Amino acid sequence: MTLQHGSVTLRAIEYSDSRDWRDARTRNAEWLKPWDATMPPDAAGRPATFRGMVKRLSKLAREDQAMPFVVLVDGEFAGQVTVSNIVRGSAQFASLGYWLDRRFAGRGVIPLSVALVIDYCFGVAGLHRMEISVRPENTNSLRVVEKLGIREVGYAPRYLHIDGAWRDHRQFAITREECPGGLVARLEPSES
């Protein structure tokens, strides 16, 4: 599947994204370090290779447990948005995470990407609730949920292992009923 609005395109992550993904991650290593998940010292295994990550995410996607997207701006690799922990049955919810190459920051790329993905999840994939967890210090990500009008629903102490320690997160969520016109529409200037 491909999601597009203006110069921003999202599509499924592929093995062929390896070079662009690695280049962006290397170029942005210090900028992303405070927000990137890390492996706790007592966890089994080690961080996956890109190929291993794509293989794992593709398997989860086939099993309807994840939707991994790359973000392109005018065809250039800009980051990643991943829907994970999809729960079906009576819940119909999922978590959403993202990262962006710093070169594209401040241009509305991630708010638009998140809006496109949530609109897809509600309109096509049949989900009812989307959740986003943000470290309290991550002002850029807090601005994303603010721009989209996604409400804060809680606080999770020591929620994820990030940058070498268990970190607190603010919890945000939105349901299908809260955005009947879609989230992309919230980003577009009103004509009044």
Buried (B, 14 or more C-beta within 10 A) or exposed (E): EEBEBEBBBBBBBEEEBBEBBEEBBEEBEEBBEEBBEBEEEEEEEEEEEBEEBBEEBBEBBEEEBBBBBBBBBEEEBBBBBBBBBBBEEEEBBBBBBBBBBBBBBEBBBBBBBBBBBBBBBBEEBEBBBBBBBBBEEBEBBBBBBEBBEBEBEEEEEEBBBBBEEEBBBBBBBBBBEEBEEBBBEBBEEEEE
